Amino acid sequence: MSLLHRASSTESLTHLPRSRSPISRDGASDEETQVVRSERGLSYNPLSSPSPSLQAPTSTTTNKEHPRNNDIGAHEVPRSKRLAQVAAAVLYCLLAAGVVFGYAALKPVLIAEGVYRERCSLDEKEQEVRVCRGQELRLNLLFTLAAVTTNIAALPIGTILDRYGPRVTGTVGAFFLALGALFLASAGPRVDLYIPGYLFLALGGPFVFISSFQLSNAFPTRSGLILALLTGAFDTSSAVFLVYRLVYEWTSGRATLKVFFLGYLVVPVGVLLAQGLLMPGTSYKTAGELLATKVTAEEEADAAKARDDRDSASGGDHVRQDSEESNTPTITPTSNTTVSEITALLGTDKAASTTLAETRGRAPHASGVEGALHHLPARRQLLSPWFILLALFTMLQMLRINLFVATIRPQYEFLLGSYAAARKLNSFFDVALPLGGIVGIPFIGILLDSVDTLYVLVVLVIGGLIVGALGLVRQNEPAAYAGVVLFVLYRPLYYTAVSDYSAKVFGFRTFGKVYGLVICAAGLFNLLQTVLDGAMQGRFEGDPRVVNAALMVATALVGGGLIIWVWVQERKMVAERVGDDGAEDERQAFLG
């Protein structure tokens, strides 16, 4: 298998059909598909004079869709530094990326500290209820707003990342984390800083998390594993509040909220130092962009060799005359070291032996949906069923996930019919949630790197339905624990699969906008969490089964629609690739 046929889990060269009309198979004009052609960076065409659209991009090139064009190749950075960058990103994502989702572990501390106790009525206080209804709803609102903020922020974060790079994005995240910790340390009954403080923590997390995605390109052959590590760190970061709760209980309440959050300021300071001293200022090039660099370098070397041979055969004056009459710019040969470094970085021994003749004009034929919309601008990508169905599915799953995290104890207090059993299950969940991210890392990486995206979606839909079904079972502790175990394994797979799907289908050139808008829409939809929580507590008298069943049915409908769409489109793409292979083989045979 040639180097161009090798596909990473996050990016590949875009498949560009050789259409015989000015309009491509997706209705994109030549102007729109020019984005793909320029990605390949061809600077030499032995058959005809190169057109401007095929020239290698330069530092002065501007692009309204993609304003940054100075991304670095992984081969330009020492391996040890790239390893340190990945390790640092995993560490600070572990401490900050999704810390607000450890709310289930923090909630008992908030209750013990009397947060929002003033919202209880006099009768409720006299009866010494554990948590009154007003306090419960206000505490759940704290988490709901934080979850919504985390998701809505993905869109502006993606735009900032696309425009200013990962270092600026991570630095902004460190600032918000510090602000959130200071607010929470200063909060009290007289000044309600709990909500704004938790919101700033929720805002800082995705800034440092999303800006780390590009590090998957630091090691292109291990991109799936790196994404799984980062997502696992995101999930495991919920353990920060679990550890704090254990310390709080061990010290009999002496480790107050103020003490903890003042100590937590160490984390944003560490993130800030990492951004300034270690992290790259611009994103790493994707595997496709690295391969384009390699192909361009080889073609430039071929062009230089051809000029030298022609110079030797025809004489210097003839060559100079040809150069003056030709519109083709003079090409400077690229160092062979660059070619060998990129080859070693991208592939195996077979890839290392790939020649220019094997790679020129070929697009990767990886199975699945890779490259489906890489050639379209962001506006057309956002109007496609690929995006709409993904957004709807993500909105439903994120609502289900966040509702479960926020209400696990009252849900199972009803389903198990016992507060003690629900509390025991909640304690198990507090430990299992971060462990699920850790345990799932290798399996998720292998799944995304080796399994077709269609089948990953099938696993997501079926898994979501099973978790939903287990949430309908009453008076059955084994079913309750099985539901929790499946949930903590499903959550990291879901988050990683959404980003993987976005990268494969839409490409990294528009990743910030597309992925950001998906998560943003899901965040806005999560405002329904307060409504559903209120319905469970009020109209349904604590019974979560009606809400869980409705969400399960919606998941089946939307998830089934997404699977059918991807299956149909994948079959079309495979058919077109087979046809293009035949046409390309005929062209190569004709050219000799």
C-alpha positions in Angstrom: 0.0 0.0 0.0 1.5 3.3 -1.0 1.9 6.3 1.3 -1.0 8.1 -0.2 -3.3 5.2 0.5 -2.4 5.3 4.2 -5.0 7.2 6.2 -4.7 8.5 9.8 -7.6 8.7 12.1 -7.9 12.4 11.9 -6.9 13.5 8.4 -6.1 12.4 5.0 -5.7 13.8 1.5 -9.1 14.7 0.1 -10.5 12.5 -2.6 -11.1 14.6 -5.7 -13.0 13.0 -8.5 -11.8 13.8 -12.0 -15.1 15.3 -13.2 -15.4 16.0 -16.9 -17.6 19.0 -16.3 -17.0 22.2 -14.4 -19.3 21.0 -11.6 -18.1 18.3 -9.2 -20.3 15.4 -8.0 -21.4 17.4 -5.0 -22.3 20.5 -7.0 -19.1 22.3 -6.1 -17.7 24.6 -8.6 -14.1 24.6 -9.7 -13.5 27.6 -7.5 -14.7 25.7 -4.5 -12.7 22.6 -5.2 -9.6 24.7 -5.7 -9.1 24.4 -1.9 -8.3 20.8 -2.3 -6.0 21.2 -5.3 -4.0 23.8 -3.5 -3.7 21.5 -0.4 -1.6 19.2 -2.5 0.8 22.1 -3.4 1.8 20.9 -6.9 4.6 23.1 -8.1 5.7 21.2 -11.2 3.6 19.7 -14.0 5.6 17.8 -16.6 2.7 17.7 -19.0 1.7 21.4 -19.2 2.3 24.7 -17.7 1.1 24.9 -14.1 -2.0 27.0 -13.4 -2.0 29.4 -10.5 -4.4 27.1 -8.6 -1.7 24.4 -8.5 1.1 26.5 -7.2 2.6 25.7 -3.9 1.2 27.9 -1.2 3.5 30.6 0.1 3.7 32.6 3.2 1.9 35.5 1.6 -1.1 33.5 0.5 -4.3 34.6 2.1 -7.5 32.6 2.5 -10.7 34.0 4.0 -11.7 30.5 5.2 -8.4 29.6 6.7 -6.5 32.7 7.7 -3.6 30.9 9.3 -1.2 29.2 6.8 2.0 28.9 8.9 1.3 25.5 10.5 4.5 23.5 11.3 5.3 20.0 10.3 6.1 17.5 13.1 9.4 16.7 11.4 10.5 20.2 12.2 10.2 19.6 15.9 12.5 17.2 17.9 10.7 14.0 18.9 11.5 14.5 22.6 9.8 17.9 22.5 6.7 16.6 20.8 6.5 13.8 23.4 6.8 16.5 26.2 4.0 18.5 24.5 1.6 15.6 24.4 2.5 14.6 28.0 1.9 18.2 29.2 -1.4 18.5 27.4 -2.7 15.2 28.8 -1.6 16.4 32.3 -3.3 19.7 32.2 -6.4 18.3 30.5 -6.5 15.8 33.3 -6.6 18.6 35.8 -8.8 21.2 34.0 -10.5 20.1 30.7 -13.7 18.7 32.1 -13.4 19.3 35.8 -16.9 20.8 36.1 -18.4 17.4 35.1 -17.2 16.1 38.4 -20.3 17.9 39.8 -21.8 14.6 41.2 -18.8 14.3 43.5 -18.7 18.0 44.4 -22.4 18.3 45.1 -22.3 16.6 48.6 -19.6 19.1 49.6 -21.7 22.0 48.4 -24.7 20.6 50.4 -22.5 20.1 53.5 -21.2 23.7 53.2 -24.8 24.9 53.1 -24.6 26.3 49.6 -28.1 27.7 48.6 -29.6 26.4 51.9 -31.2 29.9 52.2 -33.6 28.8 49.4 -35.3 26.3 51.7 -38.5 27.2 53.4 -38.9 27.5 57.2 -40.8 24.3 57.3 -38.1 22.5 55.4 -35.4 23.8 57.7 -37.4 22.8 60.8 -37.9 19.3 59.4 -34.1 19.2 58.7 -34.6 17.8 55.3 -31.3 16.7 53.6 -31.8 18.8 50.5 -34.9 21.0 50.0 -36.5 21.3 46.5 -35.4 24.9 46.0 -31.8 24.0 47.0 -31.8 20.9 44.8 -33.0 22.9 41.7 -30.5 25.7 42.3 -27.6 23.3 42.6 -28.6 21.5 39.5 -29.0 24.8 37.7 -25.3 25.5 38.6 -24.2 22.4 36.7 -26.7 22.9 33.9 -25.4 26.4 33.1 -21.8 25.2 33.3 -22.5 22.3 30.9 -24.3 24.7 28.5 -21.4 27.2 28.7 -18.8 24.5 28.1 -20.6 23.4 24.9 -21.6 26.9 23.6 -18.1 28.1 24.0 -16.9 25.5 21.5 -17.9 27.7 18.6 -16.0 30.9 19.5 -13.1 28.7 20.8 -12.9 27.0 17.4 -12.9 30.3 15.6 -10.1 31.7 17.9 -8.1 28.5 17.4 -8.5 28.7 13.6 -7.4 32.3 13.6 -4.8 32.8 16.4 -3.5 29.3 17.0 -3.4 26.9 20.0 -1.0 28.9 22.2 -3.3 32.0 22.4 -6.3 29.7 22.9 -4.7 27.8 25.7 -3.5 31.1 27.4 -7.1 32.4 27.3 -8.2 29.2 28.9 -5.7 29.5 31.8 -7.0 33.0 32.5 -10.7 31.8 32.7 -9.6 28.9 35.0 -7.9 31.3 37.4 -10.9 33.6 37.4 -13.2 30.8 38.1 -11.1 29.5 41.0 -10.9 33.0 42.6 -14.7 33.5 42.3 -15.5 30.1 43.9 -13.0 30.8 46.7 -14.7 34.1 47.4 -18.3 32.9 47.2 -20.7 33.0 50.1 -24.3 33.5 51.2 -24.1 37.2 50.8 -22.5 37.2 47.4 -23.5 34.4 45.0 -20.4 33.9 43.1 -20.9 30.1 42.8 -22.6 30.3 39.4 -20.2 32.8 37.7 -17.2 31.0 39.2 -18.4 27.6 38.0 -19.2 29.1 34.6 -15.6 30.4 34.3 -14.2 27.0 35.2 -16.5 25.5 32.5 -15.3 28.1 30.0 -11.6 27.6 30.7 -11.8 23.8 30.3 -12.7 23.6 26.6 -10.1 26.4 25.8 -7.3 24.2 27.0 -8.9 21.0 25.7 -9.8 21.9 22.1 -6.5 23.7 21.6 -4.8 20.4 22.3 -6.5 18.4 19.5 -3.9 19.5 17.0 -1.3 17.6 19.0 -2.7 14.4 17.5 -0.8 15.5 14.3 2.5 15.5 16.3 2.7 11.8 15.7 0.5 11.1 12.6 0.7 7.3 12.9 -0.6 7.5 16.5 -3.2 10.2 16.1 -6.1 8.0 17.2 -4.2 7.1 20.4 -3.4 10.7 21.2 -7.0 11.7 20.7 -8.1 8.9 22.9 -5.5 10.0 25.6 -6.8 13.6 25.5 -10.4 12.5 25.6 -9.6 10.1 28.4 -7.9 13.0 30.3 -11.0 15.1 29.8 -13.2 12.3 31.3 -10.8 11.6 34.1 -10.6 15.3 35.1 -14.0 14.8 36.8 -11.9 12.9 39.5 -10.5 16.2 40.7 -13.6 17.0 42.7 -13.8 13.3 43.8 -10.4 13.6 45.3 -11.4 16.9 46.9 -14.5 15.4 48.4 -12.5 12.5 49.9 -10.1 15.0 51.4 -13.0 17.1 52.7 -14.5 14.1 54.4 -11.1 12.9 55.8 -10.4 16.4 57.3 -13.9 16.6 58.7 -14.7 19.7 56.6 -11.6 21.6 57.4 -10.6 21.6 53.7 -13.3 24.2 52.8 -14.2 25.4 49.4 -12.1 28.5 49.9 -9.0 26.4 50.8 -9.5 24.0 47.8 -10.0 26.6 45.1 -7.2 28.8 46.3 -4.9 25.8 46.0 -6.4 25.0 42.5 -4.9 28.2 41.2 -1.7 26.1 40.7 -3.4 24.5 37.7 -4.0 27.6 35.5 -0.5 28.9 36.4 0.9 25.6 35.1 -1.1 25.8 31.9 0.1 29.3 31.4 3.8 28.3 31.8 3.3 25.3 29.5 1.8 27.5 26.8 4.7 30.0 27.0 7.6 27.6 27.3 6.6 24.4 25.6 3.5 24.4 23.4 3.6 25.3 19.7 2.4 28.7 18.7 0.7 27.2 15.6 -1.0 23.9 14.9 0.9 20.9 13.6 0.3 20.0 9.9 -2.1 17.1 9.3 -0.9 13.9 7.7 -2.4 15.0 4.4 -0.5 18.4 4.5 2.7 16.6 5.4 2.3 14.3 2.5 1.6 17.2 0.2 4.9 18.8 1.4 6.7 15.5 0.6 5.2 15.2 -2.8 6.0 18.8 -3.6 9.6 18.4 -2.4 10.0 15.3 -4.6 8.5 17.1 -7.6 10.8 20.1 -7.1 13.7 17.7 -6.9 12.6 16.0 -10.1 12.2 19.4 -11.8 15.7 20.5 -10.7 17.2 17.3 -12.0 15.4 17.7 -15.3 16.7 21.3 -15.7 20.3 20.1 -14.9 20.0 17.3 -17.5 18.6 19.7 -20.1 21.3 22.2 -19.2 24.0 19.6 -19.8 22.5 18.5 -23.1 21.5 21.8 -24.6 23.8 24.4 -23.2 23.3 27.3 -20.8 22.1 29.9 -23.4 19.2 27.7 -24.6 18.1 27.0 -21.0 18.1 30.7 -20.2 16.1 31.5 -23.3 13.5 28.8 -22.3 13.4 30.2 -18.8 12.6 33.7 -20.1 9.9 32.5 -22.5 8.2 30.2 -19.9 5.7 31.3 -17.3 6.9 28.6 -15.0 8.8 30.1 -12.0 12.2 28.9 -11.1 12.0 26.0 -8.6 14.5 25.6 -5.8 15.2 21.9 -4.9 14.1 21.0 -1.4 16.5 19.2 0.8 16.3 15.4 0.6 16.5 15.4 4.4 13.0 16.9 4.5 11.6 14.2 2.3 13.2 11.4 4.3 12.0 12.9 7.6 8.4 13.2 6.5 8.5 9.6 5.0 9.8 8.3 8.3 7.2 10.2 10.3 4.2 9.1 8.2 4.7 5.5 7.4 6.0 2.0 7.4 8.7 0.5 5.2 6.3 0.2 2.4 5.5 3.9 2.7 9.2 4.7 2.9 9.7 3.1 -0.5 6.8 5.0 -2.1 8.0 6.8 -5.2 6.7 10.0 -6.8 5.3 8.0 -9.7 3.2 6.0 -7.3 1.8 9.0 -5.4 1.3 11.7 -8.1 -2.4 12.2 -8.8 -3.6 9.6 -6.4 -6.1 10.1 -3.5 -6.3 7.8 -0.5 -8.8 4.9 -0.9 -9.3 4.3 2.8 -12.6 2.7 3.6 -15.3 4.8 5.2 -16.2 8.5 4.9 -12.8 10.2 4.9 -12.6 13.2 2.7 -16.4 13.3 2.1 -16.6 17.1 2.3 -13.0 18.2 2.5 -13.3 20.0 -0.8 -16.3 22.1 0.2 -16.2 25.5 2.1 -17.5 25.6 5.7 -20.8 27.2 4.6 -21.8 24.3 2.4 -20.6 21.7 4.9 -22.9 23.2 7.5 -25.9 22.9 5.2 -25.2 19.2 4.4 -27.0 16.2 6.0 -23.6 15.1 7.2 -23.6 18.0 9.6 -27.3 18.3 10.4 -27.7 14.7 11.4 -24.5 14.7 13.5 -25.6 17.9 15.3 -29.0 16.4 16.1 -27.5 13.2 17.4 -24.9 15.1 19.5 -27.6 17.4 20.9 -29.6 14.4 22.1 -26.7 12.4 23.5 -25.2 15.4 25.3 -28.5 16.2 26.9 -28.9 12.6 28.1 -25.3 12.5 29.4 -25.5 15.8 31.4 -28.9 15.0 32.8 -27.7 11.7 34.0 -24.6 13.2 35.7 -26.7 15.9 37.4 -29.5 13.7 38.6 -28.1 10.2 39.2 -28.8 10.2 42.9 -32.5 11.3 42.8 -33.1 9.1 39.7 -31.9 5.9 41.4 -33.4 6.9 44.7 -36.7 6.4 42.9 -35.7 3.4 40.7 -34.1 1.5 43.6 -36.6 2.7 46.2 -33.9 3.4 48.7 -31.8 6.5 49.6 -29.0 4.4 51.0 -28.8 2.2 47.8 -28.9 5.4 45.6 -26.1 7.0 47.7 -24.0 3.8 47.4 -24.5 3.8 43.6 -23.6 7.5 43.5 -20.3 6.8 45.3 -19.6 4.0 42.8 -20.4 6.4 39.9 -18.0 9.1 41.3 -15.1 6.6 41.1 -16.2 4.9 37.9 -16.7 8.1 35.8 -13.0 9.0 35.7 -11.9 5.4 35.5 -14.0 4.8 32.5 -12.0 7.4 30.6 -8.7 5.7 31.6 -9.8 2.2 30.9 -11.4 3.1 27.5 -8.3 4.9 26.1 -6.6 1.9 24.3 -9.9 0.4 23.1 -11.2 3.7 21.7 -7.9 4.4 20.0 -7.9 0.9 18.3 -11.6 1.2 17.4 -11.2 4.6 15.7 -8.0 3.7 13.9 -9.1 0.4 12.6 -12.9 0.3 12.3 -15.0 2.1 9.6 -16.8 5.2 10.8 -20.2 3.6 9.9 -19.7 0.8 12.4 -18.5 3.2 15.1 -21.8 5.0 14.7 -23.6 1.7 15.0 -21.8 1.0 18.2 -22.7 4.5 19.5 -26.4 4.2 18.7 -26.8 0.7 20.1 -24.8 1.6 23.2 -26.9 4.6 23.8 -30.1 2.6 23.5 -28.8 -0.1 26.0 -27.9 2.6 28.6 -31.3 4.2 28.1 -33.1 0.9 28.5 -31.3 0.1 31.8 -32.5 3.5 33.1 -36.1 2.2 32.9 -35.6 -0.9 35.2 -36.9 -0.6 38.8 -35.8 -2.5 41.9 -32.8 -4.1 40.3 -29.4 -3.2 41.6 -27.4 -5.3 39.0 -29.2 -3.4 36.2 -28.4 -0.1 37.9 -24.7 -0.9 38.2 -24.6 -2.3 34.7 -26.1 1.0 33.5 -23.5 3.0 35.3 -20.6 0.9 33.9 -21.8 1.1 30.4 -22.4 4.9 30.8 -18.9 5.6 32.0 -17.5 3.6 29.0 -19.9 5.1 26.5 -19.2 8.8 27.4 -15.5 8.9 26.3 -16.3 6.9 23.2 -19.0 9.3 22.3 -16.9 12.5 22.7 -14.0 11.0 20.8 -16.1 9.6 18.0 -17.8 13.0 17.4 -14.4 14.7 17.0 -13.1 11.9 14.9 -16.2 12.0 12.6 -15.9 15.7 12.2 -12.2 15.5 11.2 -12.8 12.7 8.8 -15.8 14.0 7.1 -15.2 17.8 7.2 -11.4 18.0 7.5 -9.2 20.0 9.8 -9.3 23.2 7.7 -12.8 23.9 8.9 -12.6 21.7 12.0 -12.8 24.6 14.5 -16.0 26.0 13.0 -17.8 22.8 12.3 -16.9 21.0 15.5 -17.5 24.2 17.5 -20.9 24.7 16.0 -22.0 21.1 16.7 -21.0 21.4 20.4 -22.5 24.9 20.6 -25.8 23.7 19.3 -25.7 20.8 21.8 -25.0 23.3 24.6 -28.0 25.4 23.7 -30.2 22.3 23.5 -29.0 21.4 27.0 -31.0 24.3 28.4 -33.8 21.7 28.3 -32.1 19.9 31.1 -33.6 22.3 33.6 -37.0 21.7 32.2 -36.6 17.9 32.3 -35.2 18.1 35.8 -38.1 20.2 36.9 -40.6 17.7 35.3 -39.0 14.7 37.0 -39.1 16.5 40.4 -42.6 17.9 40.0 -45.0 16.4 37.5 -43.6 12.9 37.5 -42.9 12.9 41.3 -39.3 11.8 41.0 -40.0 9.2 38.3 -37.3 9.5 35.6 -38.7 6.8 33.3 -40.9 8.9 31.1 -38.0 11.3 30.4 -35.5 8.5 29.8 -37.9 6.7 27.5 -38.6 9.8 25.4 -34.9 10.5 25.0 -34.2 6.8 24.1 -36.9 6.9 21.3 -35.4 10.1 20.0 -31.9 8.6 20.0 -33.2 5.6 18.0 -34.8 7.8 15.3 -32.0 10.3 14.9 -29.2 7.8 15.3 -30.9 5.4 12.8 -31.2 8.2 10.3 -27.5 9.1 10.7 -26.5 5.5 10.1 -28.6 5.1 7.0 -27.3 8.3 5.5 -23.7 7.4 6.1 -24.3 3.9 4.7 -25.8 5.2 1.5 -23.2 7.9 1.0 -20.4 5.5 1.7 -21.6 3.1 -1.0 -21.7 6.0 -3.4 -18.2 7.1 -2.5 -16.9 3.5 -2.9 -18.5 3.2 -6.4 -17.0 6.5 -7.5 -13.6 5.6 -6.2 -13.7 2.3 -8.1 -14.6 4.2 -11.3 -11.9 6.8 -10.7 -9.3 4.0 -10.2 -10.2 2.5 -13.6 -10.0 5.9 -15.3 -6.7 6.6 -13.6 -5.2 3.2 -14.6 -6.3 3.8 -18.2 -4.7 7.3 -18.2 -1.4 5.9 -16.7 -1.3 3.1 -19.3 -1.9 5.6 -22.1 0.9 7.9 -20.9 3.2 4.9 -20.5 
